[in-house]
Amino acid sequence: MGKHFFDYDDGDFAYAISDRMAIDSDGDLLMRMDDHMAMDMDSGELHMISDWSREEEE
């Protein structure tokens, strides 16, 4: 937990709050779909992101 990653679609960083959820600088929740994709929980849009590896991989 606590990993930062870059959201290429929004052009900002997000902060992982669990292994499946994150929050970006605008306060939007993101749900992890895989290591390089997340869904914006407010809009339902898919976002390409930098690596969001699982906790057990670190």
KOLFIGU-85450 format. One record per residue (C-alpha): x, y, z; residue number from 0; residue in one letter. Coordinates in steps of 0.001 Angstrom, whole numbers, plus 500000, padded with zeros to 6 digits. Each point is the difference from the previous one (the first is absolute). Example, Ala and Ser with C-alpha at 12.3 -4.5 7.8 and 13.67 -1.06 7.14 Angstrom:
2
      xx      yy      zz  num  residu
  512300  495500  507800    0       A
  501370  503440  499340    1       S
END
This chain:
58
      xx      yy      zz  num  residu
  500000  500000  500000    0       M
  501136  503582  499481    1       G
  501294  499670  496456    2       K
  499817  502978  497655    3       H
  499416  499562  496282    4       F
  499433  502317  497049    5       F
  496629  500289  498237    6       D
  500846  500727  496365    7       Y
  496418  500975  499105    8       D
  499711  502663  502711    9       D
  503652  500990  499998   10       G
  500336  499719  503775   11       D
  501030  497612  502729   12       F
  497754  497738  502043   13       A
  500595  498388  503371   14       Y
  499052  496362  500672   15       A
  497869  499734  503139   16       I
  499633  496206  499719   17       S
  501023  497282  497566   18       D
  496914  500744  497813   19       R
  499145  503675  500676   20       M
  501806  503314  499580   21       A
  499228  503692  500213   22       I
  501317  502650  497615   23       D
  500871  503644  500658   24       S
  496425  501063  499103   25       D
  498570  497649  502645   26       G
  498612  497531  497446   27       D
  500033  496309  500864   28       L
  501714  497600  497610   29       L
  499521  496238  500004   30       M
  502878  497834  498798   31       R
  499113  497885  496964   32       M
  503553  498692  499370   33       D
  503579  501233  500410   34       D
  499601  502727  497340   35       H
  496270  500818  500007   36       M
  497587  501500  502511   37       A
  496344  501027  499882   38       M
  498900  503427  501186   39       D
  497162  499162  502395   40       M
  498277  503367  499414   41       D
  499884  499939  496195   42       S
  500513  496299  499219   43       G
  502824  500894  497586   44       E
  503031  497745  499677   45       L
  503374  501653  500569   46       H
  503446  498865  498920   47       M
  502379  500196  502943   48       I
  503624  499323  500828   49       S
  500727  496761  501840   50       D
  497666  499261  502916   51       W
  501538  496793  501244   52       S
  498379  497809  502643   53       R
  501149  500185  503604   54       E
  501293  496418  499986   55       E
  502254  500798  497016   56       E
  501882  502753  501823   57       E
END
